[in-house]
Amino acid sequence: MSYKNLRTIPVYMKSLALCKMSREIAAYVSYNKDFLKLYQSNSLRDNIADALITDAILIPQNIAQAECSESYATRLRSVRFINTITQNILSYCNGLEKDGVKEKEYLNLLRNEVNGFRKSFISWKKSIQSNDGSSMG
């Protein structure tokens, strides 16, 4: 499947929106504004922002991998990985709150974006199930 065709898949488009919002929130809450050096920071907030960006980027990559794969095992691995990543993003929101981010409405926006993504994800997950009727985790 080509890059152009991925843009016709609703869950992929939702993942790009989630990725964009994650980057914007990470930029807002981090002390170090150089994204390439966030991982080097001694600040918990910068480390969480780095993890948020990294994980959010992995979601569209894994959707693309699952869409392009003929392998049920590969699709299943991508689905499970995306489930874990979305749980991580919600945990990062909690971590940022506990680190003192006062603008909780931004974190709630990100939580809502994750929940919206999950609804689309569930529908997509059903559509990529193998023909043998197995269900994915």
C-alpha positions as CSV (number, residue, x, y, z in Angstrom):
1,M,0.0,0.0,0.0
2,S,1.4,3.4,-0.9
3,Y,1.7,6.4,1.3
4,K,-1.1,8.1,-0.5
5,N,-3.4,5.2,0.1
6,L,-2.7,5.3,3.9
7,R,-4.3,8.8,4.0
8,T,-7.6,7.2,3.0
9,I,-7.6,5.2,6.2
10,P,-9.4,7.0,9.1
11,V,-7.4,5.4,11.9
12,Y,-4.2,6.5,10.1
13,M,-5.4,10.1,9.9
14,K,-6.5,10.0,13.5
15,S,-3.0,8.8,14.4
16,L,-1.4,11.7,12.6
17,A,-3.7,14.1,14.5
18,L,-2.7,12.4,17.8
19,C,1.0,12.7,16.8
20,K,0.6,16.4,16.0
21,M,-1.2,17.2,19.3
22,S,1.4,15.2,21.2
23,R,4.2,17.3,19.7
24,E,2.5,20.5,20.4
25,I,1.8,19.6,24.0
26,A,5.4,18.3,24.5
27,A,6.7,21.6,23.1
28,Y,4.5,23.6,25.5
29,V,5.3,21.7,28.7
30,S,9.0,21.0,28.2
31,Y,11.7,23.2,29.6
32,N,14.2,22.3,26.9
33,K,12.7,23.5,23.5
34,D,15.3,21.5,21.5
35,F,13.4,18.3,20.8
36,L,16.5,16.5,19.6
37,K,18.0,16.9,23.1
38,L,15.0,16.3,25.3
39,Y,16.3,12.8,26.1
40,Q,19.5,14.3,27.5
41,S,17.7,16.5,30.0
42,N,17.8,15.8,33.7
43,S,14.2,17.1,34.0
44,L,11.5,14.5,34.4
45,R,9.1,16.8,32.4
46,D,11.5,16.8,29.5
47,N,11.9,13.1,29.7
48,I,8.2,12.6,29.6
49,A,7.8,15.0,26.7
50,D,10.5,13.1,24.8
51,A,8.7,9.8,25.5
52,L,5.4,11.3,24.4
53,I,6.8,12.4,21.1
54,T,8.6,9.2,20.5
55,D,5.6,7.0,21.2
56,A,3.1,9.1,19.3
57,I,5.4,8.9,16.2
58,L,5.3,5.1,16.5
59,I,1.6,4.8,16.1
60,P,1.2,5.8,12.4
61,Q,4.3,3.8,11.7
62,N,2.8,0.7,13.2
63,I,-0.5,1.3,11.4
64,A,1.3,1.5,8.1
65,Q,3.3,-1.7,8.9
66,A,0.1,-3.6,9.7
67,E,-1.7,-2.3,6.6
68,C,1.2,-3.3,4.3
69,S,1.8,-6.7,5.8
70,E,0.3,-10.0,4.7
71,S,1.4,-11.6,7.9
72,Y,-1.3,-12.0,10.6
73,A,1.5,-12.2,13.3
74,T,2.9,-8.8,12.1
75,R,-0.6,-7.2,12.2
76,L,-1.3,-8.7,15.6
77,R,2.1,-7.4,16.9
78,S,1.3,-3.9,15.6
79,V,-2.2,-3.9,17.2
80,R,-0.8,-5.0,20.6
81,F,2.0,-2.4,20.3
82,I,-0.4,0.4,19.5
83,N,-2.6,-0.6,22.5
84,T,0.5,-0.3,24.7
85,I,1.5,3.0,23.3
86,T,-1.9,4.6,23.8
87,Q,-1.8,3.4,27.4
88,N,1.6,5.0,27.7
89,I,0.4,8.3,26.4
90,L,-2.4,8.4,29.0
91,S,0.3,7.6,31.6
92,Y,2.5,10.4,30.4
93,C,-0.5,12.8,30.8
94,N,-0.7,11.6,34.5
95,G,3.0,12.0,34.9
96,L,3.0,15.6,33.5
97,E,0.2,16.4,35.9
98,K,2.1,15.0,38.9
99,D,5.2,17.0,37.7
100,G,3.2,20.2,38.1
101,V,1.8,21.0,34.7
102,K,-0.9,23.5,35.6
103,E,-2.6,23.6,32.2
104,K,-4.6,20.4,32.8
105,E,-7.0,21.4,30.1
106,Y,-4.2,20.7,27.5
107,L,-3.6,17.3,29.0
108,N,-7.3,16.6,28.9
109,L,-7.4,17.6,25.2
110,L,-4.7,15.0,24.6
111,R,-6.6,12.4,26.6
112,N,-9.7,13.1,24.5
113,E,-7.6,12.8,21.4
114,V,-6.4,9.4,22.6
115,N,-9.9,8.3,23.3
116,G,-11.1,9.4,19.9
117,F,-8.2,7.6,18.3
118,R,-9.1,4.4,20.2
119,K,-12.6,4.4,18.9
120,S,-11.3,4.6,15.3
121,F,-8.6,2.0,16.2
122,I,-11.2,-0.5,17.4
123,S,-13.0,-0.3,14.1
124,W,-9.8,-0.6,12.2
125,K,-8.6,-3.5,14.3
126,K,-11.7,-5.5,13.3
127,S,-11.2,-4.7,9.7
128,I,-7.7,-6.2,9.5
129,Q,-8.5,-9.4,11.3
130,S,-7.4,-12.5,9.4
131,N,-9.8,-14.4,7.3
132,D,-9.7,-17.3,9.7
133,G,-11.9,-15.4,12.1
134,S,-9.3,-15.0,14.9
135,S,-9.7,-12.0,17.0
136,M,-6.9,-9.7,17.9
137,G,-5.9,-8.6,21.4
